[in-house]
Amino acid sequence: MKIKDLNNRDFEIKDLTSFIRHIKTYHSHGTSLHEENGFFFKVDDKFRKFIFSLSNEENNK
C-alpha cells in the first residue's frame, strides 16, 4: 500500500499494522511530524482517520 508524504512522494507501507501501532503509540493526539526513511508525514486527526480507514479496508478484503 502506498501513501503520499508531505513532499508528494510515494511511500510504501510494508506493514500497516506496525505503522498504525507506531502512530497510536507516538502520535495519538494533536499534530506532530512523523519521519520514516526520509519520508515526512504531518500526523493530525485527518491523517489518523485516513490511516485507520486503510486498516478497516484491509480487514474487509
N, C-alpha and C positions, 0 to 999 in steps of 0.2 A: 504494500500500500504506500502511495506517495502523497505527500502534502507539500505545500509551498512554504518556504521560510520568509523572513522579513525582507530578504533581498530577491524574492521571487524565484528562488532556486528550488528545484525538486529535491526533496529529502525522502528517502525510503525508510519507512518504519519497518524494521525487520521483526520486531517482537512487540506487537501492540499492547499486550498485557503488561509487559515490563515498562513500556513507555508510560502507560496510564498510571501504573503504580508509582512511578517517579513523580509524575505531575501531582498526584494526590498527596504524596508524602512531602514534597518540597515546594509545591506551587499551589497549595489548596485554597488560598484566598488572596484577594487583592490582585495587583498587577505586578508581574515580575518578568525577568528575562531568562529564558532557558537557552543554553548553548549546548549543542551536541555535534561534535566533529566538525566544527567550523560553521554550522548552521545555527541561526538565531531565530527564536520564536518569542513573541510577546504573549505571555500567558495571562489571560484575564478570563472573566466569566464566559465571554463569547468563545474563546479558544477551548476552554474546558468543556463547554457544552458540545462543541464540534467534535473534539477528540472522544468524548464519552459516547457520542452518537455513532462514531465509527465502530466502537466496540459492540454496540447494540446491533449494527448491521452485520458484523461478523458472526455474532451469535445466532442471527436469524437465517443464516445461509444453510 
